[in-house]
Amino acid sequence: MKVKVDRNTCIGCGACQAICSDVFEYGDDGIMDVKVDVVPDEFTDDVMDAKDGCPVDAIKIEEN
C-alpha cells in the first residue's frame, strides 16, 4: 500500500506520528510527511489506525 498526507488539509497534530513514527514524520513546516514510498506490511495496521485517527481526514491510502 501507499499512503499520502494531504498537506493542504493536515493540521500537524501529530496523531499519525504517535501511532506510526516509522511511516510519518514532521516536515520542516510542521506538517506531516510520509517517510516511505511503499508501506512495509508490518506497518499496515498502524497506518490504517493513523488514518482512522486523523481528526481532519488528511491521510489517503492507495492500494498497490
Residue pairs with C-beta under 8 A, 6 or more apart in sequence:
1 38
1 39
1 44
1 47
1 61
1 62
1 63
1 64
2 37
2 38
2 39
2 61
2 62
2 63
2 64
3 23
3 34
3 39
3 47
3 51
3 59
3 60
3 61
3 62
4 34
4 59
4 60
4 62
5 16
5 24
5 31
5 32
5 33
5 34
5 58
5 59
5 60
6 58
6 59
6 60
7 27
7 31
7 32
7 58
9 56
9 57
9 58
10 31
10 32
10 56
10 58
11 55
11 56
11 58
12 26
12 30
12 31
12 32
13 55
14 26
14 32
15 50
15 53
15 54
15 55
16 23
16 24
16 32
16 50
16 51
16 53
16 54
16 59
17 24
17 25
17 26
17 32
19 46
19 49
19 50
19 53
20 43
20 46
20 47
20 49
20 50
22 35
22 36
22 40
22 43
22 46
23 34
23 35
23 36
23 39
23 43
23 46
23 47
23 50
24 32
24 33
24 34
24 35
24 50
25 32
25 33
25 35
26 32
26 33
27 33
32 58
38 64
39 47
47 59
47 61
48 61
50 59
51 59
51 60
51 61
